[in-house]
Amino acid sequence: MEINIDQTHWYDRIWAALIFFTRLPFWRLHEPPRACYKSVVEHWPLAGWITGGIMAATLYFGSMVMPYLVAVVLAVVVRLLVTGALHEDGLADFLDGFGGGGKDRDRILAIMKDSHIGTYGVLGLVMYELLLVMALCTMSPLTAALTVAMADPFAKMVTAQLIMMMPYARTEEEAKNKTVYRRMDWRAGISLALQGLLPVAGYVYLTHVHWELLVFIPCLVMYLLYLLIWNRLRGYTGDCCGAVCLLVELTVYLVICAL
């Protein structure tokens, strides 16, 4: 019998998020009910604690035994392995769709669903990775590690607002993973905020950086991307979420560089 998500336990939903957003073998330890995957966005920043923490540790400790640039690139590679390049795939599809689809909604969705990568996707990924590496290289190893550990869950929290701001652009049957995320209630919203803002509070306390710009500018970038997605698609897709997450996170790094 199909289990309703309201009949599942909170720890099953967290487990589903860790399985969905990472390639770590959490599924070997516990397999949550299928319905739990409808709520994975509610615990997306929590997965960011793990992926960001692993990347930050690789960068910081790697810089002790190898040139800093090599440590930064290695940290990026490690996160790609841990996440299975899930969000990078979304960014490539997003850029191909919005770059090559013009204002034709159906064409944009068709391009985004195509597994082949196009010119916009390739160039966008190259530019993104270059900016990411160069931004981290402008920081000290400790500052870069702290920034990564903060920016990953914060960007995921900010991006998660997309599912509250507009509907899913496809039907559940057309979705790549055959799952449409549910809208969050107030309890899930508070939990999401704590997951994303606690790392920011810790970062501001340790670095004394101006939190106003650190929070406002990435949120502004998310809102501008929301307007673009809404005007073209009238709804979000998983690729949109992945792309917005990476671009918001990159904005955090660029803001820190500017500050």
Helices and strands as residue ranges (DSSP letters): G 5-7, H 10-21, G 26-28, G 34-43, H 44-62, H 68-83, H 86-100, H 105-113, H 119-137, H 141-159, H 162-165, G 172-174, H 186-207, H 211-233, H 238-258
